[in-house]
Amino acid sequence: MGNTDSKLNFRKAVIQLTTKTQPVEATDDAFWDQFWADTATTVQDVFALVPAAEIRAVREESPSNLATLCYKAVEKLVQGAESGCPSEREKQIVLNCTRMLTRILPYIFEDQDWRGFFWSTVPGAGRAGMDEMDDDDDGARPLAESLLLAIADLLFCPDFTVQSHKRGGPDSVEDMQTLDSCEYIWEAGVGFAQSPPLNYIHDLNRTELLRLLLTCFSEAMYLPPSSDNTILNPWVTFFCSTENRHALPLFTSLLNVVCAYDPVGYGIPYNHLLFSDYREQLVEQAVQILIVTLEHEGGPPHRAPSPASIDEQDSAGPDNLFVNYLSRIHREEDYDFVLKGLARLLTNPLTQTYLPNSTKKIQFHQELLVLFWKLCDFNKKFLFFVLKSSDVLDILVPILYYLNDARADQSRVGLMHIGVFILLLLSGERNFGVRLNKPYSIHVPMDIPVFTGTHADLLIIVFHKIITSGHQRLQPLYDCLLTIVVNVSPYLKSLSMVAANKLLHLLEAFSTNWFLFSASQNHHLVFFLLETFNNIIQYQFDGNCNLVYAIIRKRNVFHQLANLPTDHTSIQKALQRKKKSPDAISRTSSQETVSMEGSRPALPAEPGTLKASLVAMPGIDKLTEKSQVSEDGTMVTVPQTDSPLTPVLEHSSMGGASDTESNSGRDNEDVFYTEAEMERRRLSSTSSVTYWNPTPEWVLSWKSKLPLQTIMRLLQVLVPQVEKICIDKGLTDESEILKFLQHGTLVGLLPVPHPILIRKYQANAGTAMWFRTYMWGVVYLRNVDPPIWYDTDVRLFEIQRM
């Protein structure tokens, strides 16, 4: 009953606030305390009892009351951080203020005039919490800084968010100002050995504070996409600066809590149905805070910190301390802890048991993929550690599972991109290609043909499935998928027959005349596939009899390419044929066989699913730079102009692009459009757009560069030999032919091996912006209970219902 009364009183207070047209004095504690002192409301209650319309009404009609409410709530948090919340009442006040601010902040951010409010100083507030000797300081702290420092202090508050180390009676309260938070790190792992006992109350309180912190950082959602990378999020910049004395222990706590989490828990079937897992909510918030704070490379700190507060090491690295700490992790055991933790969590949704739904399945794999990306991007030693052993395959298999599972679902196009980006980054390193030769034996339930082979076969079969049965919006990813295959191809020792046939099927589909002529970039896909075949023939001929046999069987495809018509009439005829068969890639000729046991087909998004739009993606030529592998195995960067693909780019005159479309044909790489804007531009420009018109000169410009010599030489030598064996022995059995090819050799018969070209991922403004929209879109859609940003005027992306 008491709980109902407190909700009623809280609702009355909200109504009073919205109906008062006169400003309420900040000193009127009796009025303001109604919002946090006497109530026992959950965060869900606060969202229900403080409707959006009423927050906006107060903002417009009595702004001084909203300002005072925010100021008083922050003041209570600062007081709680100073006192260490010794009593239950003080803890309740801190939690209530946290919930109130989480509710209100998005409505402050959505209004441009209010956005600077938290960065202004409140008259008479003083630098709350400063000692007497600091009174001569040059003025008060901005409200945002006071709020962020209070949250940081409260995250290491004994008996509230961490286990107290003091023994003794109630009087022995620990002094918050002298407390060394490095001794209170939340979980063992990187740089910390003790694992504190689990305390679900502490987990819940941390979760609430982290939710408020994430809300503070979400100002980024209310600014339109911009290619200007120097615009920093002031909340993140300050929180990750030397001003925050808890930066290191907090970064370590967040990382360790995520990487140590084991959702299967005690290993009891259905355990997640028997009791709530408070740690999961904490881990979700922690990983979201990590990816958001690591998004910023840093820049000039908000206020110049005093020289004493920076040690020499820190001043050398990025200003963002979270990025700095992440880049400086260096112990092998720390790398091992992080990698094993991420692999365990990414693999969790794939685990199959004999009892249906008996294990807990986590939902935050997209955030984990972004975190893995950040680790590889900011800490190159970690990347090399990942590739040093077969552990990288524990990351690869779940990524391929997610890619395959999401290929038909347009609401998960961002997940497809982040998965492909990670594989593109890994494929730039020789060790990744070498690791792919490990036999694939675990057999995750995937909707792909059954095969016996290596992880390389798995990668090719999944990529083939994405291209042939994914939705239309994935077309801009084809370049990336095939670049990954080209990058690893020189190291693939033996492809299975299934994978070899898939590669040949892709070449067959992409080299049809009408597909080659129907868009200015389509022939690039053929170049990638030919380069793949050349790499395998030149560098791994001995073990790849399956691929050689597949090439011989499909030799007419290569002959057709060599004899591609370039006259105007043939080009027009091919394009006419396109109109009759709209599907870009024939799916019937792909020999689909029985799918793996336990797999479900990839399904499109259910009606009503929300999705966040994404900015356009730069083309593959902007995403990668070419490196040549020299004889001693080192990489040498190749100037872009040598590319056989470059001359073609000048001829591009494509119309509008989709939300993920490559910009490779345009100079203005830094023009960003959200998905909805793309749609509008497409509709408005259909009348005026110059449709793609292939010319004989254009076809000749790239046909002459098709790298067919090696394959033609192989066919010239082997086809007569294979035909002779078949006639002599009356063979119809391919195993005999494969045996012959296995022992054959082309030494001295092939052209001089070409240098291995690797296209390594390179960061640019386009990908940085893409990551920002993707990451905040994920955070927006994943925080539904309570729905922090729902129905606010977000501008970084658009929310659409499928």
N, C-alpha and C positions, 0 to 999 in steps of 0.2 A: 504493500500500500504506500509506504513511504516513498518508494521509487516513483510511483504515479504522481504523488504530490510534487516531488521535486521537478518532474517534467512539466507539470502544470505551471509551477512558479517560473520555470525557465521560459516557457512559452509566453507567459504574461510579460516577462521582462523584455522579450524580443518585440512584442506588440507595443509596449511602452516606448521602446527605442524608435520604432518606425513611425509612431504617431506623434512624437514630440517634435514640434517645429522649432522650439527654442533650444539653444545649446545647453546641454547638461554640464555642469561644472565638473572638472576633473577631480575636484576634492570631495565630490558627493559619493563617498565610498558606499553608502547604503544602497545607492542605485546600481553602481557598477558591480558590486560584489554579488548581486543576484545572478550574474552570468557565470560565475565560477566558484563562489564560496559554498553555497548551500546545495549544490546540485550533484546528482550522481548519474550523469548522462553519458551514454557511450558515444563514440564518434558517429555511429549510424543515427543515433537520436539527434545529434546536433545538426546533421545534414537534413533530417526530416523536419526539425522544429525551426530551422532558419532557412526559409525558402529563398531561392535566387531573386525573385521579384522584389522581396523586401530588402535584401542587401542592396540591390540597385536603387531602390527608392530612397534609402538612407543616404546612399552615395550622392544622389542627385539633389535631394531636397534638404537634408541636414548634414552636409559634409563634415561639419565640426564634430558631430556626435560619432560618426564613423572613425574620424581621426583619433578622438579620445578613446574609443573602444580599443583600437589597435594599440595605442600608446599604453593604456592601462594593462592590457593583456601581456605586452612585452615586459612591462615593469614587474608584473607578477613572476614572469619566468626568470628575470634577472635576480629578483629577491630569492626565488627558490634555488637558483644556482649558487648564490652567495651563502645561504644558510645551510645548503645540503639537504633540504627537506626532511628535517628530523621527525616531524609528526605526520600521521596519516592524512590529516587535514591539508597540510601543505602539499603533500604528494598529489592529493585529489585536485587542488587548485591548479597545480602545474599541468596536470593532464587535461583539465577542462579548458585552460587557456590555449594549450597546444591544439585541441580539437577546434576551438573557436577560430584560431588564426588559420588553420588548414582550410576551414570553410570559407573564410573571407578573402584570403590573399588572391585567388584567381580573379575576383571581381575588382581588385585594386589594379592588377596587371592589365586587365582587358581595356581599361580606360587610360588613354594616353596622358591625360592631365594628372592622373593619380600616380603614374608609374614612378615618378621621382619622390613620392611622399616618404617612403621608407629611407631614402638617402638624404632627407633633410634632417636637420637637428631639431629636437623638440625643445622649445624655450624652457629653461629652468630644470631640464632633466639632469644636466651635469653628466659627467662620465660615471654613470652608476657603477658602484662596486670598486671605485678607485680609492686608494688610501688617501688620508688627509694631505700627505705631501704632494699629491698630484693635483691639488686644487688649482695650482697656477697654470694648469695645462691650457692649451689654446682653444678651449671650448668643448662642447659636448660631442659625444659620438653620434653619428647618424643612427637612426632607429634600427636600420637593417644590421649594422655591425653589432649593436647591443644584442639583438635577437640571435644572430648567428653564434656569437660567443657564449650566450646563455645556453643555447641548444648543445654546443660542444661540451660545456661544463656538465650539463645535466646527463649527458651520455656516459659520464664517468662518475656518477653520484652514488656513493656507497649506500647499500640497502634500498636503492631505488632502481638503478640500472646495472649496478655491479655488486658483487659479493663484498661485504665489508671485511677488512683484514683485522679490525680492532676486536679485541676480546674485552668484555667488561660490561658494565651497566649502561643505562641509557644516557648517562652524562658524557661518555667518551665518544662524542661526535667528532668525526674527522674533519679537519679544517680544509675547506674546498680550495682555498688559495694556495696552500702549500702541498696539496696532494699530488703525488707523481703518478699521472695516469698511465705511464708505461708499465706500471706494476698491475694495472687493472685491465689489460687487454682481454677481450671477451673469449678468445679461443686459442688453443695451441696451434702452432703452424709456423708460418714465416716469422723468424726472429723472436719467437716466444714458445717456451717449452711446457708451461703448466696449462692444464685444461681445467678451468673453474667448473664447479658442479653446475649442472643444468638447473635453471630456476625459471619457471615459465612466466612468473610475474615480471621478472627483469626483462625477459624476451618481449613480453607484451608492451612494457613501457618503452623499451628501445624502439620497437616497431612504430609506436605513435610518434616519437620524436623524429625518427628518420622520415616518416611520412610528411611531417611538417617541413623538414629540411628539403625534401624533394619538391614540395610545393613552392618553397622559397626559390629554388633553382629554376622553376618552370616559367619564369618570366620570358625565357627564350621562345616559348610557344606562341607568345602574343606579338612577336615581331615577324614581318613577312620574310620569306627566304631571301638571302642576299649573298652575293658572291664575295662580299668584303670580309675577308677572314680576320681582319684586325678588330672587328666589333666583338668585345668580350662580354660575357655574362658577369655583371659586377658582383652578383651573389656568390658565384663559384670562385671568381678571382679572389675575393676577400677570404672566403672560407678556407681556400687552399693556400693561403699565404702564411708567412711567418707570424702574422698577428694571431693566428689560431695555435695556441700552445699545445693543443691536443691533436694536431694534424697527423703526426706519425702514429701514435697509438690508435687513432681512429681508422686511418687507412689500413693498418695491420689488422685491426679487429674485423673490419668489413671483409677484407680479403680472406682471412682465416675462417670466419664464420661461413662464408660461401663454400670455400674449398674443403672444409672439414665435414660439411653436411652430408648425412647419409639418409635419404628418404625411406629406405627399406627398414631402417631402425633395428628393432630387435629380431628381425627375421621371422616374426610370427605372421602367418598368413592373415590377411584382413586386419592387421594391427591398426591401420589408419581409420578403420571404421569403428574401432573400439574406443579410441581416445584422440583428442585433438592434437595436432602437431603444431605447437606455437612457434617452433623454430622455423618452419617453412615460411610463414609470413615474414619473419625477420630476414631470412635469407633472400627472399624476393626483394624486399625494400633495400637490403644491403647491396645486392648486385645492381639495382637500378641507380642507387646513389653513386656507385663506383663508375658505371659507364658514363653517367652525366658529368661527373667531376673530371674524368679523364678525357672528355671531349675537347677540353681547352688546352692548347699548347702552352698557354700562359701569355705573358706580355708584361707591360709595366704594372707593378702592384698598385692596388687602389690608393694606398698611402705609403710613402717611403718608410719602410721599417727602420728602427734604429740599428746602427751597425752591430751593436752587441747582440741583437736577436738573431743574426744570421751567422751560422758558422761557415768557415771557408768553403767547405764542400758544397753546401747548398747554393752558394752564389754562383757556382760554376754551371749548375744544371738549370732546367727550366724553372720559371718563377712559380708555376703551379706545383706545389709540393707533392701532390698525389702523383702527377706525371713523373716528377723527379724521383720519388721513392720507387715507383714501379720500374723505372728504367735502371735503377741501381741494385735491384735484387740480383744476387750473383752466386749464392751457394747452390751446389748441385742438389742438396737435400730439399732446399726450398722449391727449386724448379720441379723436382719429383713430386712433392706434396701438391703443388698447384696443378700440374698436369694430370696427376691421377685423380684429383678431386673433380676437375672439369670433365674428364673422360667419364668418371662414374656418373655424374649428373646428366651429361648429354646422352649416355647410353640408357639411362633409367626408363624413358618411355618405350624403349625397344624391347625390354625384358619380357620374355614370355614364360608363363608358368602353366602348370596343368590345371590350376584352379582359376577360372575366369575372374578378372578384376581383383585378384588377391593381393597384388602389390600396388603401392601408392605410385601414381605417375605424376611427375612434376610438370608444370606448364611454362616454366620460365626459360626454355631453351634458347629463345631468340636473344635474350639479354646475355646468356652465357656465351653465345657465339660472338656477340659484340665484345664482351670482355676478353675472350680468347684472341680476337683480332687486335685489340688494344695491346695485349701482352706481347704479341708477335711484332707489332708495329713499333712500340716504344722500347722493347728490350730485345735487341738482336741476338744476344747470347741465349735468351730463352728460346728463340726460334731455332737456333742451331741445336740446342739441347733436345727440342721436340723431334728434330729430324735425325738425331744421332742414333736413335733406336727404333724398334718397330712400334713404340708407343704411339707414334703419330697415327697409326692405323686405327687406334682406339678413338681418335677424333674423326678420322676420315669416314669410318663406317656409319656413325650416327648422322654425319652431314649428308651422306648419300641417301640415307633413309629419309631424312626430312625433305630433301630435294625431290625425291621420288614421290613421297606422300603428298607434297604440296603442289605438284605440277598442274593439277586441274583446277586449283582453287585460286581465283583471282584476288581474294582478300589476302593471300599469303605471298604475293609477288615480292614483297620486301625480304621475306625469309629466303626465297630463291636467290635473290641477289647477294645477301650476306654470305650464304653458303658458297656460292660460286666465287665471290671475292676471296674468301679464305683459301679455297683450292687454287685460285690464280696466284695468290701470294706464295703458297707452299710450292707450287709447281715451278716457280722461278729458281728453286734450289735443287741441285743435282741429286742430293740424298733422297728427296721425296720420290723421284722416279725410280731410284734403286729399291727403296722400301716397298714399292708397289708390286715387286716380284714375289712377295711372300704369299704362299697359298692361302686362299680364302676358304676357311673351314667352319666359321661359326654359324653361318646361315641365319641371318636376321630375317624375320618374315617380311619379305618385300615382294611387291607385285611385279616381278620380273621373271624372265625365263630361268628355269633351273639350269645350272652350268657347273662344270668342274674346272677350276682354274685359279687365278691369282686375284689380288686386289685390283690390279690393272684391268682385268676383265670386268670386274664388278663396276668400276668407274665408267668404262666405255659403254657397258650395257645400260647403266642408269642414264648416262647422257643421251644415248640413243632413244631411250624411252621418253625423256623430257622433250626431245626435239620432235619425235613422231606423235606423241599423244599428250603434250602439254597444251595449255591454252595459247591463243594468238599473241597475247601480250608478252610472251617470253621470247619472241623472235629477236629482240635486241641482245639477248644473252647468248645467241648461237655463236657469235664471234668469240666470246669469252670461253665458252665450253670447249670449242675446238682449239683455242689457243692453249688451254690446259693440256689437251691431248697431244698437241705438237710439242709442248715443253717437255713432257715426260717420255715421248716416243723413242728418243735415242737410247733409253735405258731399259726398254721392255724386252725381256729375254724370250718369252714364249706366250703369244696370245692364244686363247682357246679358239676353237672353230666358231663358237657362238659369237664372240667379240669380233673376230675377223669379218664374219658375215655382216655384222651390224655396221662396221665402218664402211664396207663396200656398199651396203644399202644406202647409207647417207650420201656417198659420192654419187650413186645412181640418181638419187632424188635431187641433189643440188646441181647436177650437171645437165639436167634436161634443158633444152634450148629455151623454152619459155620462162623457166625460173631464172636462168642466167640473164635473160634480156629484160626481165620485168622490174628490176630495181638496180640502182647504180652501184650498190654494195654487194650484191648477191654472189658475184664471182669470187669474192674474198674467201668464202666458205670452201670453194673448190681448191683454192691455193693452199689453205690450211690442211685439207685432207691429203693433197698430193705431197705436201711437205712431210706429213706424218709417215706416209708410205715410204718416201725416200729415206727418211731417218732410219726406219726399221730395216729396210733392205741394205742400206750402206753400213749400218753399225751393229745390227742384230740379226743378220740373215740366218745364221746357223740354227737358232732355236725356233724360227718363225715359219715353219713349213705350212702351218694352217693358213696364215695370211698370204703366203706366196700362192698357195693352191686357190684361195678365194680370188686373188688378182687374176690368175690364169682363167678361172671359170668366168669371170666377168670382164674379160679382156676387151669385149666390144665397147664397153663404157669408155675406156681409154682411147680406143681408135676413134670413137665419135667425137671425143673432146679434141683430139688432134686435127680432126677434119671439120671442126665447127664452122658452119657457114657464116660468112661476114657480109654477104650482099644484102641490100636493102629489102628485097622481096622476101628472102628467107626469114629475116628478122621479123617482118610484119606478120608473116604466116605463123611463126612460132607464138607471137603475142595473141593472135586470133585464137589459137588453140587454148591459151590460158583462160579465156573467157568461158570456154566450155567446161574446163575442169578447175574449179576455184581452189581446191585444196592444195596447199603448197607441197605437201609431202605425202606421197602415196603410202597408205598404211597397210594395204593388202599385201604388198610384196615383201613386207617385213615378216620373216618366218617366226611368228609368235608361237611359243610352245607353252607347255604347262607352267603355271606360275608356282612360286615357292609355297610350301605348306604354311598355312596360318596367315597368309597375306590377305589384305583387303584392297580392293581397287581404290585408286586415288579419286576422291570425290570432289565435285565443285562446292563452293561455299553454299551453305544453306541460306535460303531467302531471309533477309533481315539482318544478316551479318554486317557489322560495321567494319569499315576499312579506312585507313588514313592514306591520303594521296602522297605521292613521292615526287621530288623534282626529277627532271630529266637526267639521264646518266651520260657522262662523256663516252665517246666511242673508244674502241679498243686501242686505237693509235695514240689517244691521249692517256689511256689507263696504263699503258706499258711502254717500256723502252727496251730496245733490242740490245742483247749482249751476245758476243760470240765466245764460244768456249775454245780457248787456245790449247795447244798440244799438251801443256803441262797442267791442264784442268782449270786454269784461272779464267775469270770472265773479263772480257774487254768490251766496253760499250761501243756500239756501232752507230754512226751518225744516221739520223732518220732518213736522209735523202736516198740512201741506198735501197730503200724498200721497194719491192716490185709492186706494192700496193699503192704507193704514194701518188704516182702520176694520175691515177684514177680518181683520187679524191677531188681533184679540181673540177671534175665534170659533174659533180653531184648537184641535182636541182630538185631534191625531194621536197614534198609539201610539209605540213605540220608533223610533229612527232608525238608519240604516245608518252605516257608518264615515265616509261623506262627507256625511251628510244635513245639510240646513240646519236651524239652530235657530231660524229666524225666527219660529216661532209660540210660542216659549217665552221667559219672562222671564229664566230663569237661563242667560244666554249663556255664563257661565263654567263650566258643568258639562261636564267632558270625559269621554268614555268611549272606550276602545279598541274596536276592531272586535269582538273576541271578547266583551267585556262587553255590547256592543250586542246581539249574537246571543243571549246568555243572557237579557238583559232582555226581548228580544222573545218568547223562548220562554216565560219565566216569566209574562209579563204577558198572553199571548194570551187567557187565560180572563177576566181582569178588565178588559181594556182596553175603553174605550168607543169603539166603532167610529164613524167619521165619519158623521154623519147630517145631510145638507143640509136646510135648512128654506126655505120660500118667502120668509121675511123676509131670510134670508142672501142668497139669489139676488138679490132686489130691491135689497139694499144696494149691490151692485156693478154690477148690470145698468144701473142708472140713471146710472152714471158712465162707461159705455163710450164712448170718444171716437169716435163714428161720424159726427158732423155733416159733417166735411170730405169724407169718402169718399161719404156719401150725396148730398151736393150735387154732387160730381163725376159720380156715376152719373146723377143727375137731368138734368144738362146734356148729358153726352156720349153716353149710351146711345141716346137718340132720334136724335142726329146720325149716329152710326155705323150704326144700323139703316137710316136713310134712304139713306145712301150705298150700303149693300149692296143695297137694293131698287132704287134708281135705276140703279146701274151693273151690277147683277147680279153683285156681287163675291163671290168665295169666297176670294180670295187675301189673306192677312193683310198682305203687304207694302204693298198700297195703303192699307189701314186704318192701318197704322203711319205711312205717309207723311202721312196726314191728321192723325193725332194729333200728329205731330211739329211740324206747323205750327199746331196749335190753340192756344188760350190760354184761361185761366180767370180772367184779370185782372178784378177787380171782382165776380166771381161766387162766389168762395169766402168762407167766414167770415174774419174778421180773423186774420192769422197768429198762432198761439200763440207764446209765448216758447220758445226752445230750452232744454230741460232736459238737463243732463249729469249722470250719476251717477258721481262721482269715487271711486276707491278710497280708503278710509281705513283705516289700520292700527288694530288693536285686540288685546286680550289673546288672543282666539280665534285670529286668524291667526298671531300670534307663536308660540303653542303648536303650531299645525298645522305651521308651518315647522320647528320644532325636531324634531318626531317624523319629519317627512318627510326632513329632511336627514340625521339620524342613521340612519334606516332605509336610505337610499341608501348611506351610508358603510359600514354593517354589511354590506350585501349585495355591495358592490363589492370589499371586501377579503377575497378568498377564497384568495389565495396569498401568504402564509400566511393561514389563516382566524383572524384575531386574536380575534374575539369569539364564534366558533361554539361553541354548547353552553354558554355561560355564562349566568348568570341575569339576562338583560337585562329591565328593567322599564318602560322608556319606551314600548315597543311590543311586540307579540307577533309572533313569526316563524311563519308558516304555510306549509304545503306545499300547492300548488294540486292 
